[in-house]
Amino acid sequence: MRVLVTGATGAIGSRLVPQLVERGHEVIGTTRSGERAERLRSQGAEPVVLDVLDVEAVREAVAAARPDAIVHEATALAGATDVRNFDRTFGGTNRLRTVGTDALLAAARDVGVQRFVAQSYAGWPYAREGGAVKTEEDPLDPMPVPAMRETLAAIGHLERAATDAGGLALRYGGFYGEPDDALLAAVRRRRFPIVGDGGGVWSFVHLDDAAAATVLALERGATGIYNVVDDEPAPVRDWLPALAAVIGAKPPRRVPRWLARLLAGEVGVVLMTEVRGASNAKARRELGWTPRYPTWREGFPAAYGSAKSD
């Protein structure tokens, strides 16, 4: 297929483009930076400098590319570490999930694009009740923390828009695999503590595995939502000490909920104590996806084993 990938130089886009090219697809990759265009060219893609929030520019770019498929991976997550002001922190990504998605889908309709795949998230949006691991059929949080409402609404908008148009929304787990992952610095400095009982359940996925699942979703996925996560959703109290050990850091501190609430707000407490994980059974079954790193237990050492603290 001829595939237009937005956010093609981002964390997942930079892994996705080479995999698509290797599979024989013709890739047009967008970036907001002219400096990064050459990187796309070196990966075998045709670069296009594009602001996905510019509706008219999107229409022109899609019309010029005339792709068979669009994979929407554009985000604005660089430096997104302020969880207290969650919606403000994710404001740029929220606009890409709403305005950007709508612009791409409108342009896709104009030229008859047949496939549309969009990036969503499985890390915290599920309802914070019932079982610890959720499937795509389970509801999202009906009562999100106030500071997260706009972000959850943007995720819902993207998923509805994509699936209503006959496309797919991929709920990725927490990405890991970048050598300069900001999480590593926080863990080394013991600024990422276990809050309360550390019972918040997180789902992870290695960036290479996320890209591989995306290729399969593009090629064979049916309309709908897919969790793209590894096999072992795990509470913070399990995975965080393991990550610290992998990078040679001291064990994480433990802090009570009340102190975490003062330092990081209610969002920080919820992320560490209440969120639910996600099941990858549907992606494995329907996409034929087998993660190279079945769990974070294998993935963390592979990704960060050489990143030992001094």
ZIWO-V26406 format. One record per residue. N is the residue number from 1. OMEGA is omega in whole degrees, -180 to 180 (* if undefined). D_CENTER is the distance of its C-alpha to the mean C-alpha in Angstrom with 1 decimal. Layout:
# ZIWO-V26406
[[N | OMEGA | D_CENTER] [N | OMEGA | D_CENTER]]
This chain:
# ZIWO-V26406
[[1 | 170 | 23.5] [2 | -168 | 23.2] [3 | 173 | 19.5] [4 | 179 | 18.2] [5 | 173 | 14.8] [6 | -176 | 13.7] [7 | -170 | 11.9] [8 | 178 | 13.6] [9 | 178 | 14.1] [10 | -175 | 10.8] [11 | 180 | 9.1] [12 | -180 | 7.9] [13 | -179 | 10.7] [14 | 175 | 13.3] [15 | -176 | 12.8] [16 | -176 | 12.7] [17 | 180 | 15.8] [18 | 179 | 18.2] [19 | 177 | 17.3] [20 | 179 | 18.1] [21 | -180 | 21.2] [22 | 180 | 22.3] [23 | 176 | 22.2] [24 | 179 | 24.5] [25 | 175 | 22.5] [26 | -169 | 23.5] [27 | 168 | 20.6] [28 | -176 | 20.6] [29 | 179 | 17.9] [30 | 175 | 17.6] [31 | 176 | 17.4] [32 | -175 | 18.9] [33 | 176 | 20.8] [34 | -180 | 23.9] [35 | -178 | 23.9] [36 | -178 | 20.8] [37 | -178 | 22.3] [38 | 177 | 24.5] [39 | 178 | 21.6] [40 | 180 | 20.5] [41 | -179 | 24.1] [42 | 178 | 24.5] [43 | 179 | 21.7] [44 | -180 | 23.7] [45 | 174 | 21.9] [46 | -176 | 23.7] [47 | 174 | 22.3] [48 | 176 | 22.3] [49 | -171 | 22.0] [50 | 168 | 20.6] [51 | -175 | 19.5] [52 | 177 | 17.4] [53 | 178 | 19.0] [54 | -170 | 22.4] [55 | -178 | 23.3] [56 | 178 | 26.3] [57 | 177 | 24.9] [58 | -180 | 22.1] [59 | -179 | 25.0] [60 | -178 | 27.0] [61 | -180 | 24.3] [62 | 178 | 23.5] [63 | -180 | 27.2] [64 | -177 | 27.9] [65 | -176 | 25.4] [66 | -178 | 26.2] [67 | 170 | 23.3] [68 | -176 | 23.3] [69 | 175 | 19.5] [70 | 173 | 16.7] [71 | -173 | 13.0] [72 | -179 | 11.2] [73 | -177 | 8.4] [74 | 175 | 10.1] [75 | 175 | 8.8] [76 | -171 | 11.2] [77 | -179 | 9.7] [78 | 179 | 12.5] [79 | -178 | 14.7] [80 | -176 | 12.9] [81 | -177 | 14.8] [82 | -177 | 17.2] [83 | 179 | 16.4] [84 | 178 | 19.9] [85 | -168 | 19.3] [86 | -177 | 15.8] [87 | 177 | 16.2] [88 | -180 | 17.9] [89 | -177 | 15.3] [90 | -178 | 12.5] [91 | -179 | 15.3] [92 | 178 | 14.4] [93 | 178 | 10.9] [94 | 178 | 12.7] [95 | 177 | 15.3] [96 | 179 | 13.1] [97 | -179 | 11.9] [98 | -179 | 15.6] [99 | -178 | 18.0] [100 | 179 | 16.0] [101 | -179 | 15.2] [102 | 179 | 18.9] [103 | -180 | 20.2] [104 | -179 | 18.6] [105 | 177 | 19.8] [106 | 179 | 23.2] [107 | 178 | 23.5] [108 | 179 | 22.5] [109 | -178 | 25.3] [110 | -175 | 27.7] [111 | 174 | 27.6] [112 | 176 | 26.9] [113 | -174 | 23.5] [114 | -175 | 23.2] [115 | 178 | 19.5] [116 | 180 | 16.4] [117 | -175 | 12.8] [118 | 180 | 10.0] [119 | 171 | 6.2] [120 | -172 | 6.1] [121 | -179 | 5.3] [122 | -168 | 7.9] [123 | -179 | 8.4] [124 | -170 | 11.3] [125 | -177 | 12.3] [126 | 179 | 14.7] [127 | -177 | 18.4] [128 | 178 | 19.7] [129 | -179 | 22.7] [130 | -175 | 23.8] [131 | -177 | 22.5] [132 | -177 | 20.0] [133 | -173 | 17.8] [134 | 172 | 16.8] [135 | -180 | 16.7] [136 | 180 | 15.6] [137 | -178 | 19.1] [138 | -177 | 18.9] [139 | 170 | 18.8] [140 | -173 | 16.4] [141 | 180 | 17.9] [142 | -178 | 21.2] [143 | -179 | 22.0] [144 | 172 | 19.1] [145 | -177 | 20.2] [146 | -178 | 21.6] [147 | -178 | 19.5] [148 | -172 | 16.3] [149 | -178 | 18.0] [150 | -179 | 17.0] [151 | 177 | 13.3] [152 | 178 | 13.7] [153 | 179 | 16.0] [154 | 176 | 13.7] [155 | 178 | 11.1] [156 | 179 | 14.4] [157 | -179 | 15.7] [158 | -177 | 13.0] [159 | 179 | 13.3] [160 | -178 | 17.1] [161 | -178 | 17.5] [162 | -176 | 15.7] [163 | 176 | 17.5] [164 | 179 | 20.7] [165 | -180 | 20.9] [166 | -178 | 20.7] [167 | -177 | 17.1] [168 | 171 | 14.1] [169 | -179 | 10.9] [170 | 177 | 8.3] [171 | 180 | 6.9] [172 | 169 | 4.6] [173 | 177 | 6.1] [174 | -179 | 6.3] [175 | 167 | 6.2] [176 | -180 | 9.9] [177 | 175 | 12.5] [178 | -177 | 13.1] [179 | -180 | 16.8] [180 | 180 | 16.7] [181 | -178 | 13.8] [182 | 179 | 15.1] [183 | -177 | 14.9] [184 | 180 | 17.7] [185 | 179 | 20.0] [186 | 179 | 19.7] [187 | 179 | 20.5] [188 | -178 | 23.4] [189 | -180 | 24.8] [190 | 178 | 24.6] [191 | 178 | 22.8] [192 | -172 | 20.2] [193 | 168 | 22.6] [194 | -177 | 22.8] [195 | 179 | 23.6] [196 | 180 | 26.3] [197 | -180 | 26.0] [198 | -173 | 22.4] [199 | 176 | 21.7] [200 | -175 | 18.2] [201 | -178 | 16.4] [202 | 173 | 13.0] [203 | -178 | 11.0] [204 | 169 | 9.6] [205 | 176 | 8.9] [206 | -177 | 10.4] [207 | 179 | 9.0] [208 | 178 | 12.2] [209 | 178 | 11.8] [210 | 178 | 8.5] [211 | 180 | 10.5] [212 | 178 | 13.5] [213 | -180 | 12.2] [214 | 176 | 11.2] [215 | 180 | 14.8] [216 | 178 | 16.3] [217 | 178 | 14.7] [218 | -172 | 16.2] [219 | -171 | 19.4] [220 | -176 | 20.2] [221 | 174 | 17.9] [222 | 177 | 19.7] [223 | 178 | 18.8] [224 | -176 | 16.7] [225 | 180 | 13.6] [226 | 169 | 12.2] [227 | 178 | 10.5] [228 | -174 | 9.0] [229 | 179 | 9.9] [230 | -170 | 12.9] [231 | -171 | 16.4] [232 | 168 | 17.0] [233 | -173 | 15.4] [234 | 176 | 17.5] [235 | -179 | 18.9] [236 | -177 | 18.6] [237 | 178 | 22.2] [238 | -172 | 21.6] [239 | -175 | 18.6] [240 | 175 | 19.3] [241 | 179 | 22.8] [242 | 178 | 21.9] [243 | 178 | 19.5] [244 | 180 | 22.3] [245 | -179 | 24.8] [246 | -177 | 22.9] [247 | 176 | 22.9] [248 | 179 | 26.4] [249 | 174 | 25.8] [250 | 178 | 27.9] [251 | -180 | 26.8] [252 | 174 | 24.7] [253 | 173 | 27.0] [254 | -180 | 27.3] [255 | 178 | 27.8] [256 | -178 | 28.9] [257 | -175 | 26.9] [258 | 180 | 29.4] [259 | 177 | 28.9] [260 | 179 | 25.1] [261 | 178 | 25.5] [262 | -174 | 27.8] [263 | -172 | 25.5] [264 | 180 | 22.0] [265 | -178 | 22.9] [266 | 179 | 22.2] [267 | -180 | 18.4] [268 | 179 | 18.7] [269 | -178 | 21.1] [270 | -179 | 19.0] [271 | -176 | 15.9] [272 | -173 | 18.3] [273 | -169 | 20.7] [274 | -173 | 19.7] [275 | -178 | 16.1] [276 | 177 | 15.9] [277 | -176 | 14.1] [278 | 178 | 13.2] [279 | 177 | 15.2] [280 | -174 | 14.4] [281 | -178 | 18.0] [282 | 180 | 17.4] [283 | 177 | 15.2] [284 | -175 | 17.8] [285 | -171 | 20.6] [286 | -180 | 19.9] [287 | -175 | 18.0] [288 | -176 | 20.0] [289 | 174 | 16.9] [290 | -178 | 18.0] [291 | 174 | 15.7] [292 | 177 | 17.5] [293 | -174 | 16.7] [294 | 178 | 17.4] [295 | 176 | 16.6] [296 | 179 | 15.7] [297 | 174 | 19.5] [298 | -173 | 19.8] [299 | -179 | 16.6] [300 | 179 | 17.2] [301 | 180 | 20.7] [302 | -176 | 19.8] [303 | -168 | 17.2] [304 | -177 | 19.2] [305 | 179 | 22.7] [306 | -176 | 24.2] [307 | -180 | 22.8] [308 | 177 | 25.6] [309 | 177 | 26.7] [310 | * | 30.1]]
